[in-house]
Each structure stands twice: as C-alpha cells, then as structure tokens.
Amino acid sequence: MASNGSSVGSRLQDKVAIVTGAAGGIGRAIAIRYASEGAYVVCGDLRPEAGLKPQDHDGRPTHEVINDLYPAAAGPKSSNRAVFVKVDVTVSAEVENIVQEAVREFGRLDIMVNNAGIAFNGLHPPGMRTHQIPESAFDKIIAVNLKGVWLGCKYATAQMLEQEPHPSGDRGWIINTASIIGMVGQATAGEYSASKGGVVNLTRTVALEYAADRIHVNALAPGFTDSSMIDWITNPQSERAAQVHQNLIASHPFGPRLGTPDDIAGGAVFLASPDASWVTGHVLAVDGGYLAR
C-alpha cells in the first residue's frame, strides 16, 4: 500500500515508462495507472497542466499526483515515482531528450507510450469536408499524431537495443495511441483519420522490424473518449454539438456513455504486462463495441 492508502499492484513492477501527452486525458490516466502497478513514470507534455480539467485531482500536474499517491520506496532508483519532462513530440531533439532523461533519472527505458495527439480543435471549425480544411491544419495534425509517434518509436527502440533485456528476454514495450478512426473512415475527420491510420500501419511495421529483438510494439485504438480533445462535443454549446454527442453515445453498444480515460488505461497496462508476452503488431480497440457494428 502507498502511504496514503492507495492500492499498489505489481504488474509493471519497477519498469520505467515514458508517457507522452501525460498532462491530461488518456495520457494522464495511463501514467497514474502505470504508477499504481509499480512502474516509474516520465510524464511528457508541453506543460505540466496541459489538458487538465478542474475536477482532475484539484488541477494538480500528473507527476505530482503520482508522487503523492504512489511514493517510491527507498532503493537504487530515483526518489521520485514520477517526473515531468517538457516535450514537443514534433521536434526530434526533444523526443530524444525525454528518452535520455528517463535513463538518467531511472536507469533504463522499458515502456514507451506514444500517446500525445491532437484533433482539429483550434485549427478549424468542426464539420469541414476535405476541400475546406486548411493545409496548415493537415500538416499540424500529421506532425503531432504521426511524426510524433514515429520519433517516439525511433528513439525508444534505439535505447531498448542498447540496454540489457529483462530475464524474460524482452527488451521493451512500445504502445502507440491510434484510434478507431484510424481503422474506419469518419466524415469530416480526414486529417485526423489519416494520421491515426498511419499510426496503425506504423505500429505493425515497427513490430515486424524489432520482433527478433523482443521489443513488443502494439497500439491502442480508443473509441470516442470523454476528454478535453472532444470538449466541443461533451460540453456542447450548440444544438448541433448536442446532437452529435447523443449520436456518438448511441454508436457505442456498451453505452449509454462515451469511453473514459480509465477505460483506455486498462488496455495500456495489459499491453505492457507479462499477460501480453505473445502479443506484438496488434491494434487493441477499446471502444465499447463501436467497431463491431
């Protein structure tokens, strides 16, 4: 048990994880769940408080919440269970740096969760078709959602190849956040769908390249998830947005609700755990049955 009474598991005991986009939403939920399972966590984002909602632990940054709930025991690793490292996943040097910081702080890198991502929010109004979408919006979404994942795979695999494998022979676990919209089309989400579809096939390719090295490479494909990324839907300010919200809820057979970040975090634990010892190149949909329709 942690000092405040929070339950600690051991499925990821003493593994070192990087989670990008860890300040809010799915990334925050994964980082906290990893810590609850015994991992040390490097929380990467543009700002410690990016993407937070006021109800999220009183607005405290993810790494502070983790260190409060799951303090590290005395030992050879850092005195912290979690640290924050600023990273822009579109910048090669910053992605390389967060990997180096994980090694400096905790000694190695076991799990890389390439989760940072954006939708069109702030780039253009909702509901635009392809001919209406600004080229700059396409470039930005591809840079964050696809190039950022590629850079994470690039520097994580390089580090995992250099370090000693686990007793199991495994050298590491890479988990990329894709989307159900990378597996099926979604009208008026062309640039986002393209970026996440790229993540799906990048995941399969990297899995094949590093299978002989025992680096697991898998992806999560969340369904529509109640987080700041889709605030315009989940906190509708118009009749149209309210209708979109209701339609999305109805499209998930496990409703009547959208997914939550905690729903996705469970899948992320599984893919980094011994339970997934024979799993690589897989895209795990955590979608309340959306793709079964």
N, C-alpha and C positions, 0 to 999 in steps of 0.2 A: 504494500500500500504506500502511496505517496504521503507526505507529511500532513496534507490537508484532508486525507481520507479518500482521494480519488483512486479508483481501482487501476492497477497496472497489470497488463498482460505480458506475455513473453514471446509472441510470435515473431517479433522483429528484434529480439534481444541483442543490444549492443551494435546493431547495424547503423551505419551512418548514411543519412538520406539528405539529398537536396530536393526541395520542392519549390519550383518557380511559380509565381503568381500566388504566393502563400499568404498575402496580407488579408485576403477576403475570400468569400465564396467557397468553391470546391477546394482550392489550394489550401485554404486555412483549415478546412475540415480534415483534409488528408494529413497535414502537418501535425495537428493535435492528436488524431487517431494513431499516427505512427509513434508519437511520443508515448501514448498510453500503452503501446505494445513493446516498449523498451528501446526504441530507436533514439539516436541523437539526430537532431534536425537542423539543417541550414535553411532558413526561410528567406527566399529570394523574391524581391519585388522592387518596383520603382521607389516606393515609400513604405515604411512600416505599417501605415494606417490606410493604404490604398484599398478601396473596395469594401471597407468596413461598413456595417450597419450599426446604428446606435445600440441595438439590443445585443450585439456580439460582445459579451464579457465587458460591458461598460465602455466599449470602444477601445480597449487596450490592444496593442500590437500582438500578433500571434506568438512571437517568441517569448514575450513577457508572460502571456497566459500559460504557455507550456512550462516555463521555468517555475511558475507558481504551482501549477497542478502536479507536475511530474519532475521534481528536482532531481538532478543527477546525484547518484551515490558517489562517495569518495572512491577514487580509483585512478587508473592511468590516463583516462580520457579527460576532456575539458571539465571544469567545474560547472559548466552550463549544460543543460539538456538541449538547449536551442540557442541559436544566434541568428541575427538578421544580417544579410549582405545585400547591398543595393545592386540590382542587375537590370539592365535593359537587354532583353534576350535577342534583340536585333543586332547587337554590337558584339562582334566576335571576341574582342579583348575582355569584355565584361563577363561573358559566359565562361571563358577560360579562367578568369579570376575567381568566380564563385566556386569552381571545382578546386582550384588551388587553395582557397580559403577553407573549404571543407577538410582538405588534407592537413592544412596547418593546424586547424582547431581540433580535429578529431582523429587524425592519423591515416584516414583512408576514405574511399567513397564506395559504398555498397549499392545504394539505390539512387537513381536519378529520375525524378518525376518532372517531365517537361509539360507543365500544366498551364503556364502563362498564355493567355489568349484574349482576344477582343472580338466583339461583333461590330456592327456598323454604328453603334451608339456614338453620337457626336460627330460622326463622319458624314452622314447624310440622313435625311428623314426616312422613317420606315416606309415599307411598301413600294420601293423603287424597283423597276424592272431593269434588265441589263443595260439597255440603251440610255438609261437615266443616271446610272451610277457613275460618279466621278472616278477617273482613272487613279487619282491620288488615294481614294478610299480603298480601291482594289490593292494598290501597292502596299499600303499600310497593313491591311489585314493579312496579306500573304507574308509580309515581313515578320510580323509577330507570330502568327499562328503556324506557319510552315517553316520559314527560315529559322525561327527561334527554336523549334523542335529539332531541326537538323543540326544546329550548332550545339544544342544540349547533347544529342547523340554523339556528335563528333568528339567533344572534349571528355564526356563521360567514358566512352569506350577506350579512349587513349589512356585515361587514368586506370581503368579497370584492368587493362592489359599489363600495366606496369606492376601492379601490386600482387601480393600473394593471394591465391584463391582461398576460399573457405574450405574447411575439412570435407565438405560435400563435393568439392571440385568446382563449385560455382564461383565465378569471378564478379558477377554483379547482376543487377536487375534494373532495367530501364522501362519506365511506364510513360507513355505519351497520351495526353488527353486529346482524343479525337472528338467525335460527335455522331449521333445518329444521322445528322445532316451531312456527314461525310460518307454515309452508306446508302442514303436515298436522296433524291432531289427535294428541294424546298423552294417553291416560287418566291421570288423577291429576296433570296438569300444567296445569290450566285457567288459572290466573292467569298463569303463565309463557307459555303458548301465546298467550293473549290479548295480552300485552304485545308479543311478537315478531311476531304477525300485524299489530299496529298499526304496528310499525316497517316492515314490508314495504310497506304501502299509504302510509304517510307518505313513504317514500322515493320512491315513484312520483309522488306529488303534488308534492313539492318539486322533483323533476326536471322536471316539466312547467312549474312556475312560473318556473324560472330557466334553462330551456333557451336562450332568446333571449339571455341574458347569458353564455352559455358557461360555466356552472357545472355540472360533472358531479356527479350525485347518484346513487349506487348503494349496494347493500347486499351484505354477505356473509351467507350462511346456513350456518354451520358445522354439521357433523354432531356427534354426541357426541364431545367432545374431552377428552382426559386433562389436566385442570387442577383447581385447587382447588375450582372450582364444583361438581364432582361427586365430591369426595373420598369421600363416603359409599358411592359405587359402586366407584370404582377402588381404594379401600383398604377392602374390605368387612370389617365387624366382626360380621357375622351370616351365616347360611346363606342367608337371603333376599336380602341385598345381593349375595352372591357369585353367586347365580343370575341376578339382574338384570344383573350385569356380563357374564356369559357370554352372556346373551340379546342384550345390546346389541352385543357384538362380532360375534355371528353375523348381526346385521341389517345390517352394513356389508359389502357384497360384496367390497370391496378389503381385507378383513381378512387375517389374524386379529388385528386390533387395533382400538382406537379411533383417532380422529384425534389429532394433536399440535398444539400451538400453532403450530409452524413450518409445518405444512401450511396453516394458515389465513393466515399471514403472506404466503405467496407470492401468494395471491389479492389481498391488500390492496396489494401492490406493483403488480400488474398494473392494478388499477382506478385507481391514481394516476399511472400512467405514460403516455407517448405511445402505447403499444400499445393503450390504451383510448380513443383520440381520438374514436371514433364510438360510444361506449357511455355511455348515461345511462338512468336509470329501470330498471336491471337488478338482479335479485337473483341473485347468483352462489352456487350451492350448492357448498360444499367439504365433501363428505360421504361420500367413499368409496363412492358409488353407492347410498346409503340411499334416496333419493327415486326411484330407478329401479325399485324393487321393484314 
